[in-house]
Amino acid sequence: DLCNLTPHIISHHHFTKLVQSRLVSYQQVHSDIMFGASQAVQKLADGKQGSGTVPVVYGLFLCSALAVYHFVANGEFSAIMTMAVMIQCLAFVLLAVKSAAVGSVSGISANCLALEALAFACRLSSTTWLNGYLPVDASGDFVYQAVEAIALLIVLWLLYRSFATHEHTYQKDADSLPVLPLVAGCSLLAALLHADMNSRDLFDTLWMTGLFLSVVSVLPQLWLINQTGGVVQACTGHYIAMLAVSRALSGVFMWHARHDITCRPLVEGVNHAVWAILSAHVMHLVLLG
């Protein structure tokens, strides 16, 4: 019956139009991302700190975040975690832009970077093969881990510049806050307060250690700023601001998911892991503020 088939034909036609529209939108976003990337690379290749570089980097990451949110995560709330790590990655990209543009690592704490590298390694040891601390949407399948891996590589590159190619610009005497006690303290607290989302004590502990290390990693940077007169360079200010935004987004998600986080309680009826995670987020925001 033609009359009965007509609604199905119209529905199929509408679906085809919708798919084509989404593909065109994706192609436009992809084109914008590639254009922004080429502009940023060109500016860095010129070796200039031009005022246009930072806006281009922001624009590139905004387009990337929107593409991931709409086309990978399909707008699911858990994608806020992936947005958080993308903004965290942006923070380190801004440091790298600054370092590459001026040919110096002045104003950047290598101790801060070392703690961040260790934090990324601890978290990736869990998130690359276990699902306990990943977004439940499709961005948790590969994008989340890939962004953290990229951020880790950027941090390692900055450390290489600090200790090798640009060692003469590294403010070693000012970057003097001891970090081994921080690592030991974070590891001990993580061993006591970790959740059991992975159902593996070692990797639950490593993930929590990574969280705690990322919180205290800002201390060497703040120490360096204080030791060099309290002046915050522009890109360092952008770096700190992006870390704060990233941690705020992560905190919103953790608060929303607090009833889903489990642990083996040290005190009956008290979910210490939730309080440890939320307290770490609050402390990080206080330090960054």
RAZIPE-V88639 format. One record per run of one state. SS is the DSSP state (helix for helix, strand for strand, loop for the rest). FROM is the first residue (numbers start at 1). TO is the last residue. If there is no record, write none. Layout:
# RAZIPE-V88639
SS:FROM:TO, SS:FROM:TO
This chain:
# RAZIPE-V88639
loop:1:1, helix:2:45, loop:46:51, helix:52:72, loop:73:78, helix:79:102, loop:103:109, helix:110:127, loop:128:137, helix:138:140, loop:141:142, helix:143:165, loop:166:166, helix:167:169, loop:170:179, helix:180:193, loop:194:200, helix:201:227, loop:228:233, helix:234:256, loop:257:271, helix:272:288, loop:289:289
